[in-house]
Amino acid sequence: MDWIYFVILASLAYTFTDIVDKFLVDKKVNKPIILPIFVRGTSIIPICIIALFTGFSLPSPQFAGWIFVAGLFSTAGVILFYRALKGGEASRVLPLYQFIPVFVLFLSFLFIGEVLGLFDYVGFVVIVLGGLIISAKSISKLLNVERIFWLVAASSFLLAVSYVIMKFVLASTEYWGAFILLWLINIAVISSLLLVRDVRKDAKACVKKLDRTGKVLIFFDAVASVLAFMLNYIAISLGPVTLVEAAGNMMLVFIFISVFLLTHYFPRILKEDFDAKTTLQKIVGIVFIITGVLLTQLL
């Protein structure tokens, strides 16, 4: 059960990147699709440092091919996520990403034969429900079948496929080589967006407007992103990918706590409304997530 510790650490790192991303998009980079290009491009620095100190070995051509496919799927999933986020409210987009662990549940069973115990499945359902409760403003509006719904569904499916492929790869090859190759593929694919004239034009405009604070935040965002993904894939290599992705909802708990503290003590950085009804809803969601994690770990 060591994988749960890596999930917790990854969730903390994801929380940092999520809050920094929100701050950067709101105040520094006004084009959401440009931010991942900046972050992924800057992440070449920590990746090179990791490569220098890990003494990694490249996977065989067969596994390298699978990693390339996983990289394409994950990058496409991220791009669709930003398109969905641009076209709708975050409160409606983010809850729909509970599709990811659901897709992973079925894909991991069909393609790598992953089977869980009874309490693991119960815990999985409770965690996903907790994620929906903590992140949804209006459940009645959540599943409206419109363009955003299909964008998020496609994004979730692509990301789920990527996670399952990497679970298959990491079961048979050296971790550091696989992770570094996957990240380099992500950098190359997302940087290729700069070949599009309008994207390149927006990127140049954002660079000109970016101040020192924005550049420093992008650097730390890149470091935290590498750290978060690194820890997440370590967890995937150690535990059931279905439970790893479901337990990743602990990030929502950390985000709630962080935003609550920032709102009350540092409102200039981030401020959100916390009425009694919303706070109670989020607390109920937190209880569900913690209960689900405990079910998968203790029973």
C-alpha positions as CSV (number, residue, x, y, z in Angstrom):
1,M,0.0,0.0,0.0
2,D,3.0,2.3,-0.3
3,W,1.5,3.8,-3.4
4,I,-1.0,5.9,-1.4
5,Y,1.9,8.0,0.1
6,F,3.0,8.9,-3.4
7,V,-0.6,9.8,-4.4
8,I,-0.8,12.1,-1.3
9,L,2.5,13.8,-2.3
10,A,1.4,14.1,-5.9
11,S,-1.9,15.6,-4.9
12,L,-0.1,18.3,-2.9
13,A,2.1,19.1,-5.9
14,Y,-0.9,19.1,-8.2
15,T,-2.6,21.5,-5.7
16,F,0.2,23.9,-6.0
17,T,0.2,23.8,-9.8
18,D,-3.6,24.2,-9.9
19,I,-3.5,27.4,-7.7
20,V,-0.5,28.8,-9.6
21,D,-2.2,28.1,-13.0
22,K,-5.4,29.9,-11.9
23,F,-3.4,32.9,-10.7
24,L,-1.3,33.0,-13.9
25,V,-4.3,32.7,-16.2
26,D,-6.3,35.3,-14.3
27,K,-3.5,37.9,-13.9
28,K,-0.5,37.1,-16.1
29,V,-1.3,34.9,-19.1
30,N,-4.6,35.8,-20.6
31,K,-4.7,32.9,-23.1
32,P,-5.2,29.6,-21.3
33,I,-3.8,27.5,-24.1
34,I,-0.5,29.4,-24.0
35,L,0.2,28.5,-20.3
36,P,0.8,24.8,-20.8
37,I,3.2,25.6,-23.6
38,F,5.2,27.9,-21.3
39,V,5.1,25.5,-18.4
40,R,6.0,22.4,-20.5
41,G,8.8,24.3,-22.3
42,T,10.3,25.5,-19.0
43,S,10.0,21.9,-17.5
44,I,13.0,20.9,-19.7
45,I,15.2,22.3,-17.0
46,P,14.1,20.0,-14.1
47,I,13.8,17.0,-16.5
48,C,17.4,17.5,-17.6
49,I,18.5,17.6,-13.9
50,I,16.5,14.4,-13.2
51,A,18.1,12.7,-16.2
52,L,21.6,13.8,-15.0
53,F,21.2,12.3,-11.5
54,T,19.2,9.1,-12.2
55,G,21.4,7.4,-14.6
56,F,18.3,6.3,-16.6
57,S,18.3,3.9,-19.5
58,L,16.0,4.2,-22.5
59,P,13.3,1.7,-22.9
60,S,13.4,-0.9,-25.7
61,P,11.9,0.2,-29.1
62,Q,8.7,-1.8,-28.3
63,F,8.1,0.0,-25.0
64,A,9.3,3.3,-26.4
65,G,6.5,3.0,-29.0
66,W,3.9,2.5,-26.3
67,I,5.3,5.5,-24.4
68,F,5.0,7.6,-27.6
69,V,1.4,6.6,-27.9
70,A,0.8,7.4,-24.2
71,G,2.4,10.8,-24.7
72,L,0.2,11.6,-27.7
73,F,-2.9,10.6,-25.8
74,S,-2.0,12.5,-22.6
75,T,-1.1,15.7,-24.5
76,A,-4.2,15.6,-26.6
77,G,-6.2,15.1,-23.4
78,V,-4.6,18.2,-21.9
79,I,-5.3,20.3,-25.0
80,L,-8.9,19.3,-25.0
81,F,-9.1,20.1,-21.3
82,Y,-8.0,23.7,-21.9
83,R,-10.5,24.0,-24.8
84,A,-13.2,22.8,-22.5
85,L,-12.1,25.2,-19.8
86,K,-12.1,28.1,-22.2
87,G,-15.7,27.3,-23.3
88,G,-17.3,26.8,-19.9
89,E,-17.1,27.5,-16.2
90,A,-14.5,25.6,-14.3
91,S,-17.2,24.6,-11.8
92,R,-18.9,22.6,-14.6
93,V,-15.8,21.3,-16.4
94,L,-13.7,20.0,-13.4
95,P,-16.3,17.7,-11.9
96,L,-16.8,15.9,-15.2
97,Y,-13.2,14.8,-14.9
98,Q,-14.5,12.1,-12.5
99,F,-14.8,10.2,-15.9
100,I,-11.1,9.6,-15.7
101,P,-11.1,7.0,-12.9
102,V,-14.3,5.4,-14.4
103,F,-12.6,5.0,-17.8
104,V,-9.5,3.7,-16.1
105,L,-11.5,1.2,-14.2
106,F,-12.9,-0.4,-17.4
107,L,-9.8,0.0,-19.5
108,S,-7.5,-1.5,-16.9
109,F,-9.8,-4.5,-16.6
110,L,-10.1,-5.0,-20.3
111,F,-6.5,-4.5,-21.4
112,I,-4.2,-5.4,-18.5
113,G,-6.6,-7.6,-16.4
114,E,-6.6,-5.5,-13.3
115,V,-9.1,-6.8,-10.8
116,L,-9.7,-5.2,-7.3
117,G,-11.2,-6.5,-4.1
118,L,-14.8,-5.8,-3.0
119,F,-13.8,-3.0,-0.6
120,D,-11.5,-1.5,-3.2
121,Y,-14.5,-1.2,-5.6
122,V,-16.7,0.2,-2.8
123,G,-13.9,2.7,-1.9
124,F,-13.5,3.6,-5.6
125,V,-17.3,4.5,-5.8
126,V,-17.2,6.5,-2.6
127,I,-14.1,8.5,-3.7
128,V,-15.6,9.4,-7.1
129,L,-18.9,10.5,-5.4
130,G,-16.8,12.6,-3.0
131,G,-15.0,14.2,-5.9
132,L,-18.4,15.1,-7.6
133,I,-19.8,16.5,-4.3
134,I,-16.7,18.6,-3.5
135,S,-16.3,20.1,-7.0
136,A,-19.8,20.5,-8.4
137,K,-21.9,23.7,-7.9
138,S,-25.0,22.3,-9.4
139,I,-25.4,18.6,-10.1
140,S,-28.6,19.2,-12.1
141,K,-26.5,21.2,-14.6
142,L,-23.5,19.0,-14.6
143,L,-24.5,16.4,-17.2
144,N,-26.2,18.6,-19.8
145,V,-25.3,17.0,-23.1
146,E,-23.6,19.8,-25.0
147,R,-20.2,20.5,-26.6
148,I,-18.3,20.9,-23.4
149,F,-19.6,17.6,-22.1
150,W,-18.2,15.8,-25.2
151,L,-14.9,17.7,-25.0
152,V,-14.4,16.7,-21.4
153,A,-15.5,13.1,-22.0
154,A,-13.0,12.8,-24.9
155,S,-10.3,14.4,-22.8
156,S,-11.0,12.1,-19.9
157,F,-10.9,9.0,-22.1
158,L,-7.5,10.1,-23.7
159,L,-5.9,10.7,-20.3
160,A,-7.3,7.4,-19.0
161,V,-5.8,5.5,-22.0
162,S,-2.5,7.1,-21.3
163,Y,-2.5,6.1,-17.6
164,V,-3.4,2.5,-18.5
165,I,-0.7,2.3,-21.2
166,M,1.9,3.6,-18.7
167,K,0.8,1.1,-16.1
168,F,1.5,-1.6,-18.7
169,V,4.8,-0.1,-19.6
170,L,6.0,0.5,-16.0
171,A,5.3,-3.1,-15.1
172,S,8.0,-4.3,-17.6
173,T,10.6,-1.5,-18.0
174,E,12.8,0.8,-15.9
175,Y,10.9,3.7,-14.4
176,W,13.2,6.7,-14.9
177,G,13.8,6.0,-18.6
178,A,10.1,5.6,-19.3
179,F,9.1,8.7,-17.3
180,I,11.8,11.0,-18.9
181,L,10.9,9.8,-22.4
182,L,7.2,10.3,-21.8
183,W,7.8,13.9,-20.5
184,L,10.1,14.7,-23.5
185,I,7.3,13.5,-25.9
186,N,4.8,15.7,-24.0
187,I,7.1,18.7,-24.4
188,A,7.6,18.1,-28.1
189,V,3.9,17.5,-28.9
190,I,2.6,20.5,-26.9
191,S,5.4,22.8,-28.3
192,S,4.3,21.8,-31.8
193,L,1.2,24.0,-31.2
194,L,3.6,26.9,-31.9
195,L,3.6,25.9,-35.5
196,V,0.0,27.3,-35.6
197,R,0.3,30.9,-36.6
198,D,-2.4,32.3,-34.2
199,V,-0.9,30.3,-31.3
200,R,2.6,31.6,-32.0
201,K,1.2,35.1,-32.3
202,D,-0.5,34.8,-28.9
203,A,2.6,33.3,-27.3
204,K,4.8,36.2,-28.4
205,A,2.2,38.7,-27.1
206,C,2.1,36.9,-23.7
207,V,5.9,36.8,-23.5
208,K,6.1,40.6,-24.0
209,K,3.5,41.3,-21.2
210,L,5.0,38.7,-18.8
211,D,6.7,40.4,-15.8
212,R,9.4,39.0,-13.5
213,T,6.8,37.6,-11.1
214,G,5.0,35.7,-13.9
215,K,8.3,34.2,-15.1
216,V,9.3,33.0,-11.6
217,L,5.9,31.5,-11.1
218,I,6.0,29.7,-14.4
219,F,9.4,28.2,-13.4
220,F,8.1,26.9,-10.1
221,D,4.9,25.7,-11.8
222,A,7.1,23.7,-14.2
223,V,9.1,22.2,-11.4
224,A,5.9,21.3,-9.4
225,S,4.3,19.8,-12.6
226,V,7.3,17.5,-13.1
227,L,7.3,16.5,-9.5
228,A,3.5,15.9,-9.5
229,F,3.6,13.7,-12.6
230,M,6.7,11.9,-11.4
231,L,5.1,11.0,-8.1
232,N,1.8,10.0,-9.8
233,Y,3.6,7.6,-12.1
234,I,5.6,6.1,-9.3
235,A,2.2,5.4,-7.6
236,I,0.9,3.9,-10.8
237,S,3.9,1.6,-11.0
238,L,3.4,0.4,-7.4
239,G,-0.4,0.1,-7.1
240,P,-3.6,-0.5,-9.0
241,V,-4.0,2.3,-11.6
242,T,-7.7,2.4,-10.9
243,L,-7.3,3.2,-7.3
244,V,-4.4,5.6,-7.9
245,E,-6.5,7.7,-10.2
246,A,-9.5,7.6,-7.9
247,A,-7.4,8.5,-4.8
248,G,-6.0,11.5,-6.8
249,N,-9.3,13.2,-5.8
250,M,-7.5,14.0,-2.6
251,M,-6.2,17.0,-4.6
252,L,-9.7,18.4,-4.3
253,V,-9.4,18.3,-0.5
254,F,-6.0,20.1,-0.5
255,I,-7.3,22.7,-3.0
256,F,-10.3,23.4,-0.8
257,I,-8.1,23.9,2.2
258,S,-5.6,26.0,0.3
259,V,-8.2,28.3,-1.3
260,F,-10.0,28.7,2.0
261,L,-6.7,29.8,3.7
262,L,-5.7,32.1,0.8
263,T,-9.2,33.7,0.8
264,H,-9.0,34.5,4.5
265,Y,-5.4,35.5,4.8
266,F,-4.1,36.4,1.3
267,P,-7.2,37.5,-0.7
268,R,-5.0,39.5,-3.1
269,I,-3.6,36.2,-4.4
270,L,-6.8,34.3,-4.6
271,K,-10.3,34.9,-3.3
272,E,-13.5,32.8,-3.5
273,D,-16.9,33.0,-1.9
274,F,-17.5,30.6,1.0
275,D,-21.1,30.6,2.0
276,A,-22.4,28.1,4.6
277,K,-24.1,25.9,2.0
278,T,-21.1,25.6,-0.3
279,T,-18.7,25.0,2.7
280,L,-20.9,22.2,4.0
281,Q,-21.1,20.6,0.6
282,K,-17.3,20.6,0.3
283,I,-16.9,19.2,3.8
284,V,-19.3,16.3,3.0
285,G,-17.3,15.7,-0.2
286,I,-14.0,15.6,1.9
287,V,-15.6,13.0,4.3
288,F,-16.5,10.8,1.3
289,I,-13.0,11.0,-0.2
290,I,-11.3,10.2,3.1
291,T,-13.7,7.4,3.8
292,G,-13.2,5.9,0.3
293,V,-9.4,6.1,0.7
294,L,-9.6,4.4,4.1
295,L,-11.8,1.6,2.6
296,T,-9.1,0.9,0.0
297,Q,-6.2,0.9,2.5
298,L,-7.6,-0.7,5.7
299,L,-10.0,-3.4,4.5
